[in-house]
Amino acid sequence: MAEVVEKEKKEPLFSKKNLQVIKDPLDDNNPVTVQVLGICSALAVTVQVKPALIMSLGVIFVSAFSNLIVSMLRKSIPTRVRIIVQLIVVATLVTIVDQVLKAYMFDVSKKLSVFVGLIITNCIIMGRLEAFALGQKPWPAFLDGVGNGIGYGIILVAVAFFRELFGAGSVLGFKVIPQWFYDHGYVNNGLMVLPPAALFLIGIYIWVQRSRNQKLVNVS
Amino acid sequence: MEHLLSLFIKSIFVENAVFAFFLGMCSFLAVSKKIKTAFGLGLAVVFVMLLTTPLNYVILKYMLGEGALAWIHPSLADVDLTFLSFILFISTIAGAVQLVEMVVEKFAPSLYSALGIFLPLITVNCSILGASLFMQEREYNFAETAVFSLGTGIGFFLAIVLLAAIRERLQYSKVPPALQGLGIAMIVTGLMAIAFLSFSGIKL
């Protein structure tokens, strides 16, 4: 115990290194556009902003706490069965999220349908567990989970914003495009509410990000 | 019979797991650089899907659903364990994948070396768990579940082989450097999804 206290003293909770861990996934090492993880749900729940926001909160919660728990257990998990152990930890946390959503936000939970359950197989979570939590102390692992969850959320909300704006003319359910436009022949873009639009938007996001940051070209 | 046939066609084309629901997108993008590997992964997905979804149906029906435990003792008739479904589904899938891996290694070594590295990957392929969750949400019966899982598996197989074929051709075309790799794969997938949308006009 004394050893732990001493180590925490040496390294303050928000040291530069720890801040880097939480900041990296937001842009330079974004889980969706750079690490190519968790694309499935990034595309499916982005027709409107509200479900996208709630989905990202769920993913932040699950990735942060699964990273924390697995990191605490990392010395007692035998390597051969680690995938199953990780899956059970993640599945338990997802069950909690699902039950909370069903109890307090039933309409959103209906809209997200199977995609809440699919957080279990969201590659971001498994990928970060394998790549980070298994080899790090609990606190950095927790921060890494939060950072990656937020990085995922940013993409989700950005895509959902454009899809809802152009597809339904509203943001978070409020009409943004004035009636005057519709009276003069403006129509909502029907493609935006269909699945392919999400793929195009993420493709364009990747294009913009990589043009701005030449380092990222040819990573995958 | 007709109903099952239309469900089969629907799950392959109209509601393709990849293009309509984005299930299994991660491995879809990661393993579609060569047709040969895409073929192997596609086959493994069909196989595991066909095994696990009906298995999960049985678990749901006789262990988890409301009143499902009544066959043990009448007093258990009002127990509802559906909230455990995520944990049990994913354990079934992980266990089945491990089992399949061992059986294939023992009895069909040539198939094992062809599928080898893809088998463990399948546990975290969203389309497998997705099929089980759709089965639960849409309340299919056993025959429908079997047909639906076969159709979804074939749909994934078709999609990944098609994308791999396109990406092999893409190597000979000039793509802006910032768009190479993942970016262009996304946009190509979007165009393919638009093509698959045309199937939704079919009346089944």
Interface residues (C-beta under 8 A of the other chain):
Chain A: T33 V36 L37 G38 I39 C40 S41 L43 A44 I83 I84 L87 I88 A91 T92 V94 T95 D98 Q99 S113 V114 G117 L118 I120 T121 N122 C123 M126 L194 P195 P196 A197 A198 L199 F200 I202 G203 I206 W207 R210 S211 V217 N218 V219 S220
Chain B: F19 A20 F21 F22 L23 G24 M25 C26 L29 A30 F83 L84 S85 F86 I87 F89 I90 S91 A94 G95 P120 T123 V124 N125 C126 I128 L129 G130 L133 F134 E137 P176 P177 A178 L179 Q180 G181 L182 G183 I184 M186 I187 T189 G190 L191 A193 I194 L197
